[in-house]
Amino acid sequence: MKTHDFYYDLPEELIAQVPLEDRTASRLLVLDKNTGDIRDEHFSDIKKYLVKGDVLVLNNTRVIPARLLGVRADTLSPVEILLLKRIDDTHWETLARPGKKVKEGRRFIFLKDELEAECEGVLENGNRIIRFEFSGIWEEVLDKAGTVPLPPYIHEKLDNPERYQTVYSKDPGSAAAPTAGLHFTKELLGEIKDMGVEIAELTLHVGLGTFRPVKAETIEDHEMHSEWYDFPKEASDIIRKARSEGRRIISVGTTSTRTLESVAQTDPEMNPHSGYTNIFIYPGYEFKCVDSLITNFHLPESTLIMLVSALAGKDNILNAYKHAVDERYRFFSFGDAMFITDLNR
């Protein structure tokens, strides 16, 4: 299957640069995954498409201030380090810019006498292993030294970093937000619970690999990035019972989807599990757990548009995206939402 099969034209002005003041005021495109039928709604209308007994699955990861700006200790020339994956208490796998300045053995200063580092290795993919030296508690030092890394297509300054966090974020560890969840407020979630919809929480720490383009000509040749997840007992109990009763599992975001499908591949019984996943979902994949998906609009030729195409069919997705462009929906992280479901169920 060709990567270019998942291309669509997107005017740059439709890429949302700032979040809406009201999280629930974003638009919602409802897509029937079987027929391709489309409805235009607002996100607050999501309740119209939920019923008692549904299970809404949330990724409760929290974005960390993973972008560190510092200098080389010897030349004081600027460097940027993006934290990707924590290895242990002091070591991280990182993305470094400019890479030519971050070589093995070189030292860097981010906060003098509080946060310094040394490059201890360069991986085959170009990522760097960085050992950090810090004074005090790591999380407090990182809060002081780092900033939340926004996606490269966002050029406006974010006045309130909490707007790049979901209202249910708990477990720090992501370099990017699970953006489908940005549309929920605590009030809306409360109303959904009052309807009899169950909420299950899991964790997948989102890596910056989410934004890396698929460079392979055929998607089967693409090497997927790896991310850590935790599927706890509470979520396992809810989902196992719901599946046994034939109730609907609605994933909020592609990260929740990848977690659920990774667990289902490992254990069809969906017992508690944690580990790393590099699952790559594209058309031809048979979903084992997820029935419906709340998601944002994704970049052309990205692994994420391939995932939603696996659930609803490539033609249905590309037709829905064309509709969204024609109707001037807002795209990507701070943009509008999409609900992929079976409207006849």
ABEGO torsion letter per residue (X at the ends): XBAAAABBBBBAAABBABBBABAAABBBBBBBAAAGBBBBBBAAAAAAABBBGBBBBBBABBBBBABBBBBBAAAGBBBBBBBABBABAABBBBBBOBAAABBBGBBBBABBGABBBBBAEBBAAGBBBBBBBBBEBAAAAAAAABBBBBBAABABBBABAAAABBAABABBGBABBBAAAAABBAAAAAAAAAAGBBBBBBBBBBBAAAABBBABABAAABBBBBBBBBBBAAAAAAAAAAAAAGBBBBBBEAAAAAAAAAAAAABAAGBBBBEBBABBBBBGBBBAABABBBBBBBBBGBAAAAAAAAAAEAAAAAAAAAAAAAAGBBBEAABBBBBBBBAAX
